[in-house]
Amino acid sequence: MARIFLRPGKGQISVNGRPFEEYFITEASRTTVRQPLLATETADRFDVLVRVCGGGLQGQAGAARLGIARALVEFNAELRPRLKQLGFLTRDPRQRERKKYGQKGARKRFQFSKR
């Protein structure tokens, strides 16, 4: 889950009170977060404050990307077609599968013993 706050500024991004580069270590996740800002050419107009929790770093980066895209549409509705075309307004529907009774996990079984 991610909460995004857009403020007029120079393009600073902070995640959970830490600098953006320090929180997202890999370049791939940094690129993911920046994509909506770069696509709409608003990267240097806003300071972005991100609060994320849950999941892994890639999931958090995806949640931040979705939140930033939605915040930009809230700011300027004319950006919506561009962001929608690039797929930034689509939520990733995948969720973890629940553990089933009589099994070790969602799919894994206990070892079968014939005797």
Stockholm file with secondary structure:
# STOCKHOLM 1.0

chainA/1-115         MARIFLRPGKGQISVNGRPFEEYFITEASRTTVRQPLLATETADRFDVLVRVCGGGLQGQAGAARLGIARALVEFNAELRPRLKQLGFLTRDPRQRERKKYGQKGARKRFQFSKR
#=GR chainA/1-115 SS CEEEEEEESSSCEEETTEEHHHHCCSHHHHHHHHHHHHHTTCTTTEEEEEEECSSCHHHHHHHHHHHHHHHHHHHCGGGHHHHHHTTTTCCCCCCCCCCCTTSSSSSCCCCCCCC
#=GC SS_cons         CEEEEEEESSSCEEETTEEHHHHCCSHHHHHHHHHHHHHTTCTTTEEEEEEECSSCHHHHHHHHHHHHHHHHHHHCGGGHHHHHHTTTTCCCCCCCCCCCTTSSSSSCCCCCCCC
//
